[in-house]
């Protein structure tokens, strides 16, 4: 495995945990740019799993863009981080290792 790939795999594992139960109902996935220049690798690993779940999932439906602090996703994550909101799910190491 290439250096730095472990961090990318863990990032992808987190995304897959979010998507796994809803992917058949998802039309598109927009991912915040966290690992600039690694979008192709991230998308490739994501698609390895997603296409097993939904074989006709459109590859172009996964995009990357800067989400920003004003997005509802950021606000939700921040509220949870600050303990102002309970998490919907707490991922375990075993959960993450399913996708690494």
N, C-alpha and C positions, 0 to 999 in steps of 0.2 A: 504494500500500500504506500502511495506517495506521502511525503511529509505534508502535514496539514489536512490530509484526507480524513483523519479521525474526527476533527472538528466539523468538517463538512458533513460527514455521515451522521453525526449527532444532531446537527441542524436539520438535515433531511428527516431523520427519525422523528424529531419533534413535529415537523410538518405532516408526516404520514400519520402520526397519532391523532392529529387534528382532523385529518381527512378520511381516515379509514372507514368510519361508519356512515359517512355522508357522500362519498365520492361518486356514487351512481346518480346523485341528485345535483352534482356540481357542474356548472357550465364552464366556469373558468377559475383559475387560481392566480392571484396576484401576490407575489412575494416581495417583501421589502429587500432592498439591496443591502445585504449584510456582508457579503464576501465578494467585493467588486472584482470582476474578471473571472470569477468562478461559476458564473451563472450556467454555463454549458454543462459543467460537471454536476452541479446540483440538479439541473433539469434531467440529465441522463439517469441519475440514480433514482430520482422521483419516478420517472417513467418506467423504470424496471419493475417497480412495485405496482404502480397505478394500472399499467397495461395488463397485468395479471388479474387485477380486480375488475377492470372495465376495458376489455380488449379494443373497443372502438373509441376510447377517449382521445379527443383531438390533441395532438402534440403541441399545436399552436395555442392551446388554451392555457398554457402555463407561461406567465409573463413576469417580468421583474421591473419594479419601479420604486422610487423613493416614496415611502408612504407618508412620512412626516408625523409630527406630534399632534396635529389637529384631527387625525383620523380617529374614527370610533374604535378601531382595533388598538391603537396606541392608548387611548383613554381607558379602555377595558383592562389592558395589561397593566397599566400604571396603577389603577384602582386596586387590582388584585395584588400587585407587588406591595403596595402601601397598606395592605390588610383592610382596605375599606370595602372590599367585596370578597366573598368566598370563591375559591377556584371551583370551576365546574368539574375538574378532574385533576388529580395529582399523579403525574407520571412517575413510575418507578424505573429503576435502572433496568430491570427485566423488560419493561415495556419498550424502552429505548433500544435495548440490545436485539429486540426482534427485527429491527430494520438496519442494523449496522453490519 
